[in-house]
Amino acid sequence: MFKRVFAWIGLVVIALWITATVLIAILPIPNKTAIFTFFMIGCVVFPILMWIVLWGYSAITGKKNVASFRSAEMEETMRKADEIREQENREE
């Protein structure tokens, strides 16, 4: 549930941020250069921050999501490798 709510909030914020960036670029605003630069940097930084939060959530909870590094196939391979190690340790 957290991931879904976080994703929707993030999408809305990104859409509004990009809309504001376009409006700032089009409209005649005083000190436009500084404001536009701030919003352009935000267009890159905010999605990266969202990914970091999702990755942190998956790292803390152990639940996989879009930001997780390991795929399902890799998890299966790691599980099999752990089972083989456990069997080898029992045989010794």
N, C-alpha and C positions, 0 to 999 in steps of 0.2 A: 504494500500500500504506500509506504514512504517513497519508494522509487517512482511510482506512477504519479503521485502528487508533485514530487520534486520535478519530474520531467515536464509536466504540464505547466507548472509555474515557470520553469526555466524557458520553455518554448514561448510563453507569453512575454516574458521579460526580454528575451532576445528579439522577438518580433517588434515589440515597442521600441527597443533600443535602436534597431536598424531603421525603423520608420523615423525616429527622431533624428538619426544621423542624416538620412536623405533630406528631411525637412530643413535641417540646419544648412545643408549644402545648397539648397535651392533658395531659401528665404534670405532677404537682406538683414543680417543680424550684426550689431556692432561687436567687434572683437571675435569675429567669426573663426579666424584661424585657430585660436587657442581652444575654443569650444569644440570645433570640428575635430581637431586632433585628439582631444579627450574622448570623444565619442567613437572615433575610429579605433583607437587603442582598446576601448571597451568592447568593440565588436569582435576582437580577437581574444582578449583576456577573459571575458565572461564565460564563453563556452569551455575554455580550458579549466577555469575554476569549477564549473559544473562537473566536468569529467573527474577532476581531482576529488571532489566530494563523493561522487558515486564510487570511485575506486576505493576511497577510504572506508566507505560504508561496506563495500564487499570484503575488504581486508579485515575489518573489525568483526563483522557478523559471519563471515565464511560463506555467505550466499553469493552466487555468481550473478553478474549482470553485464551490461554492455561494456563497462569499463574494466571488467576482469581480464587479467592477462592470459589465464589458462582456458583453453577451449575444453569442451566436453570430452573430446577424444584424448586430449593430453591428460585430463583428470583420470580417465579410465586407465591409461598407460601407467600413470603414477600409482594408482591403486594396485594394479597387477604387480608392479615392481616392489611395492611394500609387502605384498603377500609373499612373493618369492623370497625376499629378505627374511621375513618372519619364519618361513619354512626352513631356510638355511640355518638360521640361528637355533631352531629347535633340534635340528639334526646334529649339531655340534656338541 
